[in-house]
């Protein structure tokens, strides 16, 4: 049976559309978290198949080029099946096999001829439900002086449980936040004052934050139509602007700089419009071009000079030279544009050559910008490669070219390259009733250049203090938009940054600065620990975007391959679905899949030559017989935040661990002291520490008993064996041995061992004691300490374990330590008993509930260093911290 479901997202919009009566959307939730323009959106949709046969369903997710999918999890029959981000060529092999076997399977891939479309194909079993969790990220672009967050609503049916929640956090005051009524995606002239959406609530907890909630009832949805609500849900906002160097966010060694100064006059332009009037423009398109030009000509700035060239089989200038903007020239130009008629061929090469030569002959003035706006709806008679080479030859004075591809028949490849290779922007104009407004809107974006030849510098006391920076030089800044630069601080000890921005404005050379002390956390330069890794992800996101844009610009295939390889490595490391990667989801038995198709910009960015490869892994120490493969699981949300100091154990353990009974010590965000607790176990029992279906990482611990007794007279228990599993990896650790996928490693081998994207290193901390750090390559790092009986009083050897880095552990993780990763714990009260002992009263928030638990101040051994550490000790039963039923964490098998 074949049915269709569609889930579309534009910017941030979601459509779930059903054409089968047997498929019902029982819930649709959209949650967006916008922090410093970087938006993370989670779309959760549950779909029920009421038929007695399996149903083939299709979900389409349409995003702009700016958005990357980062995580996809399906919940089927109560089990979670996460997506794995692979290199595109590897992912192509993974869907059809699962589909042939009748399994539920999904693949996220880019679709053809749409610059903003992803899809997920799913088989839904008979009389079952599937829940989809799709997460994607985008850096919002500022256009027309504001940011827009757009959620498209079109479920195709009334949804019982439907809501949208958006939270905005900014470092500067939010000056505007509004939600107009639901509208369609056709641009209209009546969009100036749209009013407010009556069903939306907007709360402003602070001047720098906003919370938007939208939850239409079934009656609200039916009032619009029997198919529910359909249209764009739009959130508009902006932040305070100053005439300065902008605002800088520094977190964990990475920075992001937002630059959008206000109060500057536009730079005068010398602009030439080169417009296609060939026979293919006949009819509606030529009239829409006339209408667009009529509006554009009325909005030219008084200091601008302009001219118009129409081309088909021949090219013709309206005037012999540029003319200044005044009432007479604009009126004459409007009359000329209204008389444009469509006929003849498309000689774009001749038109561009004459247009460039025309502007080259205009005397160059430093305070003016030369630019061409080129529009065509067809394919030129001369090959596009020849035209691009000719333009490069002719354009010796650096004229900026903005190009428009009008309609589906336009050669978008040529249009995109023409713009990118000449410092401009390309845009496809869709054939619809609003085409003239699309053209006018594009011109409005580029019409008010206020700065040119911009350079950004980040200086310390002696020299620049940044590295691996995205673009530092920009040709033009347009009013109402924003430039964003990101990079890495070259030294974690940098305390001061002097930011200098230089450029040329309408009145000559300008210099803007921002002097800030990093650690003071002033509004313009902050270090908010709550936004762990946000700056690093923005840096990776921007770098990938710029690498792909550079790949479009270059003609040399070897150079394009190198750019693709760098973008691929970052895409895999930071788990982004980009034109070079895809995400595959199947049930565990099979992971074999089908074909992918690219969107327009993706095809232009990709190399057709050398095949890309995953980053090579160097092998040290024992060599295993299994072949190395790359496994990259989606990254989870961070609960314990602290910069990783790889293989440096001098600071003590970070989170988790086991000593006696077993003893756990967890360091939590915003708590000065760690939280400690014991779990009572018996000899031979197996304790599950972490089980994460998203990253695929599982950590189980086997319990052994010693001859020593605790204060209650019971024999103390320890961890005698650990089994750590990840995709294609099994590591068995005992005090006497280490096995990696069945091959033996040594506790005495100091070389770094790498295999299957996992790195292992052993450090000597005593005659017999060792620490072993395991980096799974997916933002999960654990350290194990071996205690040999020769050095203890326990008459047995045992292991301690702690989580060095838990960023990659997802919100779906279970187990003693897995559950604690995503719980927020706050110390809200400290009291004293009659003996003067301190007691801590805690609130813990997790799984949508709030719990309380109580502690005493105690001294416990740090699970790695062995030093006595003061901690908040949680006595048994541990209600509020973990499940009171400890048997929940006991499992029957080490490999479960």
N, C-alpha and C positions, 0 to 999 in steps of 0.2 A: 504494500500500500504506500502511496506517495502523498505526503501533505507538505505544506509550506508554512514555515514560521520565519519572520524576518525581524532581526534586532539591529536597528540602525543608530549610529551615533555620529552627529555632525558637530564639529568642535567638541561639545560634550552633549550629544543627544542620542537618545535611545528610542528605537522603534521596535516593538515586538508585534508582528503582524501575523495573524493566523487565518488560513483559508480552509481549515478543516474543522468540522464540528466536533471531531474526536480529540482535538487538542485544545486545552484550556489553560490560559495563563492565570494561575491562582494567586500569584503575587509578583509585583514588579517594584523593586526599590532601587533608587539611584542616590548614592552618597558621594558628594564631592568635597574634598578638602583642599582649599586654595591657600597656599602659604607662599607669600612673596612671589605672586604671579604663577607659581608652579602648582598646577592642579593635578591632584590624584583622584580619579573617579572609580568607584566600585559599582558595577551594575549587577544586581542580584535578581534573577528571574526564575520562578518555579513553574514548570509546565507539566501538565498531567495528560497522559494518553489514556482515554477511557475505552479505546477499542480493544478487542480481543486479539488483535494482530499488532506486530511491531509497525511503527510509523517512521518513515523517512522525513525528517524535519530539517529545515534550512534556516539558520540564523545569519542575517547579514548585519555587520557592524561597520557603519560608514563614518570614518574620521577624516579630518583634514591631514595634510602631509605632516603637520606639526605634532600629531599625537602618536605615541608608541604604546602598544599593548605590552604590559609587564607581567601579567599573571592571569591564568585561566584555570579554574577548578570546576569540575562537574561532580555533583553528588548524585549517585545512582544506587538505589537499594540501600540507602543508609551509609554507603562507603564513598570516600572522597578520591577522585582521580585527577591529579594535577597535570597541567600541561608542562612540557619540557621544551625549552627554547633551544633549537638546533640551528646549525648552518642550513641554509635553504636547500642545498643539494641533498643533505642527509635526510631532511624532513620529507622530501619528496617520496621517499621509499616507504612511508609509514602508514598510510591510511587504508588502501584498498584491501590489504590482507585481512585487517580486522573487520572491514565491512563484509568481505566474502564469508567470514566465519560467523556472521550474524551478531557480532558484538556491538555494544554501544561504543561509538568512536567519534571524535571530533577533531577537526583541524582548523586552525586559524591561518588564513593565507590572504595575500593581497589579490584583488580581482582585476581583470583587464580593463583598460581604458577609463578607469576611475582613479583620480589622484588621491582619493580619500576613502577607500573601501576595503574592509576586511570581511571574511566570512567564516562561519562555523557550521559544518555539516554534522548532523547527529542522527543516529538511529535510536528511537525511543521504544523500549520494549513494551509489550502488551500490558495494559492495565498497570502502568507504573508512572512514576514522576521523575523528572530530572531537574535539578537545580543548577543553574549556571552562575558562576561568580567570575566576572570579567573585570580586570583592573587595567586602567591605562593612564598615562601621564602626558601632560602637555604644558609647555611654557606659554602662557597667554600672551597674545600680541596686542599691543596698544594701537588702536586705529581710531581716528577722529576724536582723539583726546580722552578715550575711555577703553576699559577692558570689557569684553562681552563673554559671558559664559552661557552657551546656548544648549538647551536640552530639548530635543525634538520628541514630541509625544504623539505616538500613533500606534497603540497596541492592536487596533483593529477589532477591539471588543471592550466591554466594560470589565475592569479588573477590580475584584473585591478589595484586595490589599495593595494599594498603589500610593507611593509617596516619594517625594524628592526632598533631600536635605543637603544644603550647601553651607559650608562654614568658610569664612574668609578671615585670614590673619595677615596683617601688613605691618611693616616697621614704621611707616608714617601714617598720619591720620587719614582715614578713609573720608573723603569729602563728599562722595555721592554713592549711594547704592539704591537701586530701584529695580522693580520687576514689572514691566508693562503687561497688558493682557496677552493671552495666547494669540499668535498671528501665524499666517502662513509664511513660506520662504520667498515669496515674490516681493521684490522691493517696490515700495510705493512712495508717492510724493507726500502722503499723509502720515508720515512716521515721526513727525516732529514732536507732537504732544499726544502720546498714545494713552495716557492715563495710567492707572495702576491695576494690577491683578487683585481682585477682591478676595480671592481664596488664599492669598499668600500672606504669611506673617514674617516680618523682618524684625529681629531683635538686635540691639547694639550693646553687647556687654561692656565694650570699651570703645574709645574713639578709633582704635586701630583694628577692630574686629566687627564681624557681622555674621548673623545666623539666619538663613532663609529656610522656611519650611512650607511645603506644599503637599497637601494630602486630600485631593478631591474625593468626596464620597461617591458611591455608585449613582446617587441621584444627581450630583453635580456633573458626572460624566455623561449621563443620559440626556441632560438638558442640551448638550451640544449635538449629540447624535446617538443613534442606537449602537453605533460602533465605538462609542466612547469619545474621548478627547483626541483631537488631532491638531497639531501645530507646533510652533516654536515657543518653548519656555525660555525666556531670555533674562539673564541677570546682568545689569550694567553697573559698573563701578569705576571709580578712579581714586587716586590718593593725592595728598598735598604735593604741590609742585613749587620749586624755588629756582631762582636763577643761580645755580651752583653746580658743583661737580657731580651731584646725584647722591645715591645712597649705596652703601656697601654692606653686604652681609658676610661675615666670616664664621664658619663653623668647622671644627675638626680639621683645620689646616687647608680648607678650600674657601675661596671667596667668590661672590657674585656681585657685580657692580651694575646697578640700574641707572641709566642716564637719560633724562628727559627734561631738560631745562625749559623754563617758560619765560615769556616776556621778550622774545627776540623778534625783530622784524624780518620778513621774508627777503631772501636774496633775489634781486631781479633776474629774470630768465630771458634767454633767447631760445624760443621754442619753435620747432617746425613740425607740423602735423603732416604725416605721409599717409594718405587714406586710399584704400582700395575701392575703385569704382568699376571693376571688371564685371563681365556679364553675370557671374555667379552671385553678385550682390543685388541682382534685380529683385524688385518686390519689397517685402517687408524689411529686409536687412538694410537696404539703402536708405529707406525712410527712417529707420532707427538710428542709423549713423548720422543723418541730417539732424534729428532731434537731439542727439547727444552733443553734437558740435554746437548747436544753437545754445544749449545750456552752458557748455564749457566757455564759449566765447564771451558770454555775459559775466563770467566769474574771473576773467583774467585780471591780474593785478596791474595797477596803473603804470608801474615801472617796468613791466614786461614788454618785450618786443616779440612779434610772432609772424608766421607766414603759414600758408597751407599749400600742400602739393597733393593733387589727385593723380592716381596712376591706374592704367589698365594696359593696353598695348603700347601706349605712350605715357609720358609723364608731363604734367603741366603745373607750373607754379601760379598761384593766385597773384602775387606781386613779384617784381624783379628783385626786391630787397626786403629785409625785415621792416616792419612798421611798428611804431609805438602804439600802445593801447590807449584809445580815446573813444569817445562816443561815435565819431565818424568811421574810424577804421573797424571797430567791432560791428557796427551796423552793416557796413559793406561786406565784411567777412561772413556775416550771418546770411546775407542775401546770396552770396556766392555758394555757401554750403547747401542752401536750400535748392539750388539749381543743379546739384550733382546728379548725373544720370549714369546708370550702370550699363556698360557694354564693353566688348573687347576682351583681350587676354589678361594674364597676370604677369607682367614683366617687373617683378619685385627687384631684381638685380639692378636694372637701369634706374629705378626710382631711388633705391638706397644710395647708389653711387652719386647720382645728381644731388640728392639731399645732403649727403655728407660733404660733397664739394661746395655746396651752397653755404653751409655753416662754417666750413674751413676758411672761406673767403671773407667771413665777417671778422672785423678786427677784434682780437682777444682783449677783453677787459677783465681784470682780476676779480672785480666785485660782481661778475655776472656768471650765470651757469648756462651752458649750451646743452640742449637736449632735444631728442627726437622722440615723438610718439608715433609708432608705426602700427597700423591696423590692416589685417588682411583676413579674408575668409576662405582662401583656397590654397593651392599649391603652385609655386612659381614654375615658370617654364625652364629656367636655369636650375641646375641641381643645387640643393641647399648647401652642400659642402663647398661648392664653388662660390656661392654668394657669401658664405661666412668668411672664406679666405679673402675675397675681394673687400669685404667690409673691414677686415683686419688691416689690409693694405691701405685702404683709403682713410681710415679713422686715425690719423696721426696726431690729432689734437685732443683725443680722449673725450669725444662727445658721448654723453650718456644716452642709452637707447632703452626706451620702455616699449614693450611689444605686446600686442593683443591678438589672440587667435579667436576669430569670430565664428562660432558654430563648430559642428562636429567634423566638417570636411577640411578645416584649416590644418596646416602642417605644424602641429604643436611642437614636435621635436625641433624644427627649425626656429620657431618663435622663441622657445625656451633658451636655446643656445645663443641666439642673437642677443637676447637680453643679458644673460649671465656673462657672456664674453665681452660685454660692453657696459659693465657696471650698472645694469638696469634690472628691471623686474618684469616678469612675464605673467600674463593672466589669460585664462580662457574665458571668453564671453559666451554664455549659453544662449541659444536661440529660444527666446520666450518673450512674453509681453513686456518684460522689464529690461530688455537688452540695452536700451538707450540709457537707463539709469545705472546699469552695471558699468557701462563705459564711463559715464560721468563720475560714478563713485570711484573708479580706479584713478581717474585724473585728480579727483579731490585729494586722494592719498598722497600724490606726488607733486602737488602744485605748490606747496609752501615749504620750500627748502630754506632753513634758517642758518645752517652751518654746512661748510664743506671742508674737505681735507683734514678730517679729524684724526688726532693721534692721542692715545691714552698711555700714561706712564704711571707706575706704582713704585715709589722710591722709599728707601729706608734712610739710615744715617749716611751710608756710603754709596749704595748702589741699589739697583732694582731688587725688590724682595719677592717677586713672583716668578713662576715658571709654568710650563705647559699651558700657556694662556691661549684662549680662543682669539679671534681677530682683535687686533689692537689699532688697526687703521681702517677708517671708513671714508668713502667719498662724499657722502651727503647725509645730513640729518634733516628729516622732515617734521615740521611742527605737528603735534598730535600723535606722534609715534614714540618709540623708545628703542635705545640701543642697549644691549646686554652683553657684558664681558664676564668671563669666568676663568678661573685658573687655580693653581695651587700656590700656597705660600711657600717660599723657598726655605724658610726656617720657622719651626714651631715657636721659637723664642722671640719672634718679631713682636715688638710692643707698639711701634708707631708706623703708620703708613701715610706718606704724603702723596695724594693722588693729584695728578696734573692732567688736564684735558686742554689741548690746543686745537685751534681751527680758525677758519676764516668766516666772518659774518658779513652782513650787509655794510657794516661800517669799518671793515678791516679785520686785522688779526685780533683774536681774543684768547684769553687763557682763564680757565676755570679751575678751581682747586678745592680740595677737601682734605683737611688735616685732622686726623683722629688717632686716639690712643686705643689700640685693639682691645685691651682688657677692661676698659672703663665702660664698655657697653653703651656708648652714646647712641641716640636714635639712628644716626647715619652709618655707624659702624658697630655691629652687634655680634655677640656670640651666644645665641640662645641654645642651650643644650637640648631643649625640647624638640628641636628640628634636626636631629641627628642625621648626618649624611645628606641633607637636602642640597647643600651647595655642591657636594661632589656629584650628585646625580644630575643637577642642572649643568655642571661642567661637562659631564659625559654626554648628556643630551645635546647640548650646543655643539660639542666637538663632532659628534656623529653627523649632525645636520650640515655642518660646514664642510666636512669631508665629502659627503655625498654631493653637495652643491659644487665643490671643486672638481669632483669627478665628472660632472656634466660639462664643466668649462673646458677641460683638457681634451685634446684630440689624440694624444699618444696613448695607445692601449696599455703599454707597460706601466706608465705612470698612473693610469686609471686603475689598474689592478692593484698597485701599491696603496692607493687611496681606499679602495674597496677593502683591502686586507685590514688596514688600520680601523676602518669603521666596523668590520666584522668582529675584530677582537674586542672592541669596546661594547658592541651589541651583546656579545656572549657574556662578557664579564659583568655587565650591569643589567643583563636580562631584559633587553628591549626587543620587541618584534619590529624589525626594520626591513627595508627592501632586501637585506642580505640574510635575514633569519626568518624562521617560522616557528609556530608552536603546535605541538602535536599532543593529543590526549587520546588514550585508549584504555580499555580494561587491561589488567596486568598481563594477561596471557600473550598478547600480540601487540607489536608496535610497528606496523608496516603500512605505509600510506601512499597517496596519490599525487597528482600534479598540482602545481601552483602557477598562477599567472600574475604578471606584474602590472602596476599602474604606470601612468605615463612618465612621471618624474623618475620612478624607480628604474624603468627601462633605460632612461638616459644616463643614470648614474652608474649602472652596472657595466663591468668589463665583459667583453666578448672573447677575450683572449685567455690568459692563464687562469687555471682553476684555483680558487681560493682554498686555503686549508686552515684548520684550527691551529692555534699557537702550538709550536713544537714543544714536547716535554723532554727534558734531559733526564736520562736515567743514571742513577748512582747506586752503588752497593749491589745487592742481589738483583738479577734480572729475572722477571717473571715471564712465563710463556704466553700469557694472555695479551692480546693486542690492545694498545691504549686507545680509548675513545673519550670524547668530551661529553660531560653531563652537566647541564646547567639548570638548576631548579629555580623557580621564582623566589624572590627575596621576601621575607616576612617583615612585620612591623617590629620595631625595637622597643623593648621594655627596660632593659638594663643598658644605660648609656655610659660608655667610657672609652676613650681612644685606645685602640689596640697597640700594645707594646709587644710585638712578636717575639716570643721566646725569652722574654725578660720576666723572670719569676721573682725578682727581688721585692716587688711591691705586695706580694701575697696573692691569695686566690681571689678570683673575681666573682664567680657565682657557681653554686652547686658543690658537690663533693661528698666524700664519705670518710668517716674516721671510725668511731665505735658506735655500734647499735643501729644502723649506721648513722653517723652524724653529718648533718648538712649545714652549710654556711652560704647564704645568698646575699650578695651586695645589691641593693636596690637603689634606683634613681631617687635623689633628693634625701636619702637617709645617710647620716654621718656614720652610723654603726651598721654592720651587717645584721641580718636576721638568721638565727640559728635554730635548728630543731632536730630531733631524733625520730627515726621510724623504727619501731620494734619489729624485728624480723627473726626468722629461725634458720638454722643451718639447712642449706640445700634449696632455700627459696630463691626466686628470681624476681628482682625488682626492675620495673620499667622506668627508666629515667627520662627518655625522650622518645616519642614516636610522632614524626611529622610527615603527613602524607603529601605535603607540597614539595618540600626539599627532598623527600625520600630518605631522610636520615633517621635511624633508630639506634638507641643506646640502651642496652640491657646489662644488668649487673647480677652476677651470681654471688650469693651470700655464703660465707663460711664462718665457723665459730672458733674462738680461741680458748685458751685455758684461763684467761683473766675474767674476772667478774665485775659487773657494774655495781652501783650503790644499792640496787635491789637484790643482789645476789645471783642474778642471771649471768650466764656466759656472754661475754661481749661478742658481737658479730661484726664482720668486715666484708669487703668486696674481695673475692678471690679470683674472679674472672670477669672480664668485660667483653661484650660483643658489640661492635660498632658497624652499622650497615648503611650504605648509600647506594644509589643506582650503580650496578655492576661492581660493587665493592663490598667485601666482608673482611673486617679486621678482628681477629681474636687475640685478646691480650691477657696474659697471665704473668705473674711475677717471674716465672722461669722462661717464658717464650712469647713470641709475637708471630702471628701468621697473617699474611696479606693474601687473600684469595688462594689460600692453601699453601703458599710458599713461605718459607721460614725467614724471618728477619731477626736481627740480634739487638739485644739491649746494650751491647758494647760498641755498636757501629755509630760513629759520630757523623758520618756523611749524610747529607740530605737525600732522602729517598723520594722519588716521584713516580707515580703511575696512576692511570685512570683519573687524572686531574686532582689527585690527592698528594699532598706533601707531608712527609713524616721526618721529624728530627728528634734525636735523643741528646739530652744534656746530662753530664755527670754532676751530681750534687753531693756526693759522698763516696765512700769506698764501694758500697754496693748500691746505694740509692741512685735512682735515675728519674728524670722527668722526660716524658715523650709528648711532643706537641703534634697534633694531627690537624692539618688544614684541608678541609674537604673541597676547597675551591669554589664554594657557593656561599661565602660569608658565614660559615660555621667553622669555628676552631675550638678544639678541646685539648686540654692538657691532662696527662695521667702521671701520677707519681707512684713509683714503686718503692715499697718499704720491705726490705729483706729481714728475715727473722734474726739474722746475725746482729742486726743493729737495733732490734726492738726487744721489749720485754713480753711480747705476746706469744712467743713460741710458734709463730707462723708468719709467712710472708703475705702481704696484702697490697691492695691498690687503692689510691684515692683518685678522684676525677673531678675536674671542674670545667665549666664552659668559659673559654677565653673570649670567644666572640660569638654572639647569638643572633646577629642581624638577619641571617638567612633562615632562622626558625620562624615559621609562619604562625598566624593566629589560630590555625587549626591543630596545633601540636597538643599532644597529651603526654602523660607521664609526670613523675614528681617534679622534674625541672622544666619540662615542656610547658606545663600549665602555668608556671610562675612567670614565664617570659612576658606575657601580654597582660598581666594584672598590674594595675596601678595601686601602689601602697602608700598611705599617708599616715604619719604619726600625728594624731590630733590632740593628744593629752598625755602628760607625764604626772603620775601621782607618787606619793611616798607612803609606805606602810608604817606600822608602829615602830619597826626597827630602823626606819630611815632608808629602806631599800627602794630603789626606783622601779616603777612599773610603767611600761609603755602601752598606750591604748591606740590601736591601729584601725584604719579603715582600708579595706581592699576592694577594688572595683574590677570585675571581670565577668565574662559571659552575660553581660547585661544586668548583673546584680551587684549589690553592695553588701559586704560582710564586715564583721568586727572580729578582732582577735586581740588577746592580751598577752603581754610578755613581761619578763623580768630581766634585769641586767645581770649578765653572767660572764664568766671567762671560759672560752672554748678554744681548742687548738685549731689554727688555720689548717685547712685540709691539705695544703700544698707545702707551706713553709714549716708547719709544725709548731709555730710560735703561738703562745697564748694571746688570744685576741678578745677584746671586750665586744659583746654582741647582745642583741635583743633576743633572749631565749624564749621560744614558744613551748610551753609544757603540753603534754598530751592530756586529753585529745586535742588535736590541732584544728578544731572546727573554725572556719573562717579563713585559714591559710590554705589548707588542702582539704580534700574530701575526708570527712571523719571516718569513712569506711576504708581503712588502709588496704583491705584486700583488693580494692579496685586497681592498685598498682602492682599487685603480685600476678605474674604471668606463668604459664605452664612450661614454656620452652624458651631457651636463650635466643632462638632465631625468630620469635614471634613478633 
